[in-house]
């Protein structure tokens, strides 16, 4: 399938994208290049090759919920803010960003 200047104009209008007239021909060439790559991908024989990843029916392994050695979280607020440039009462002090 080849994309011409008129097709690009129509798609731009439907997408409500304002494209100047001088950009229509280069866009048509870019889209034809993309479609050419897609056609090359369609020629690849993938018969018998199983998909490497899937987002369907994926279950992640569960782990025991326990504290690890070196954990610096709850109960140790001084460790949490130890590397902060400025703190006050175990809170991070940052410059005001909203006026």
C-alpha positions in Angstrom: 0.0 0.0 0.0 1.5 3.3 -1.0 0.6 6.6 0.7 0.4 9.7 -1.5 0.2 13.4 -0.7 -3.6 13.4 -0.8 -3.8 10.5 1.8 -1.5 12.4 4.1 -3.6 15.5 3.8 -6.8 13.6 4.6 -5.2 11.8 7.6 -3.9 15.1 8.9 -7.3 16.7 8.6 -9.0 13.8 10.3 -6.4 13.9 13.1 -6.8 17.7 13.3 -3.1 18.1 12.7 -2.2 21.3 10.8 0.6 20.4 8.3 1.9 22.9 5.8 1.6 22.0 2.2 5.4 21.7 1.8 5.5 19.0 4.5 2.9 16.7 2.9 5.2 15.1 0.3 8.1 14.4 2.8 5.5 12.9 5.3 4.2 10.6 2.5 7.7 9.4 1.8 8.3 8.7 5.6 5.1 6.8 5.9 5.9 4.8 2.8 9.3 3.9 4.4 7.6 2.8 7.6 5.1 0.7 5.7 8.0 -0.9 3.7 9.6 -2.0 7.0 6.3 -3.5 8.1 6.0 -5.4 4.9 9.5 -6.8 5.4 8.5 -7.9 8.9 5.5 -9.7 7.5 7.8 -11.7 5.3 9.6 -13.3 8.2 8.8 -16.9 8.8 7.8 -17.3 12.5 6.1 -20.6 12.1 6.8 -22.8 15.1 8.5 -20.0 17.1 7.0 -19.4 20.5 6.4 -15.9 21.7 9.2 -14.7 24.1 6.9 -12.6 26.3 3.2 -12.3 27.1 1.1 -10.0 29.3 -1.7 -12.5 29.4 -1.9 -15.1 32.2 1.4 -14.1 33.9 1.8 -15.0 37.6 4.8 -13.7 39.5 6.4 -15.7 42.2 5.5 -14.7 45.8 8.1 -14.2 48.4 8.0 -14.2 52.2 7.3 -10.7 53.7 10.2 -10.2 56.1 12.8 -7.6 57.0 16.1 -8.0 55.3 19.4 -7.2 57.0 20.5 -3.6 56.3 16.8 -2.4 55.9 16.6 1.3 56.7 12.9 1.7 56.7 10.3 1.8 59.5 11.4 2.4 63.0 14.7 3.9 62.0 13.9 7.5 60.8 17.4 8.7 61.4 18.7 6.1 58.9 16.1 7.2 56.3 17.2 10.8 56.3 20.9 10.2 57.0 22.1 11.3 53.5 19.7 14.2 53.1 21.4 17.6 52.8 18.9 19.2 55.2 16.4 17.7 57.7 14.2 18.7 60.5 12.6 16.3 63.0 13.3 13.3 60.7 11.7 15.1 57.7 13.4 16.2 54.5 13.6 20.0 54.1 13.2 21.1 50.5 12.8 24.6 48.9 9.2 25.8 48.4 8.2 25.1 44.7 4.6 26.3 44.8 3.7 30.0 45.3 
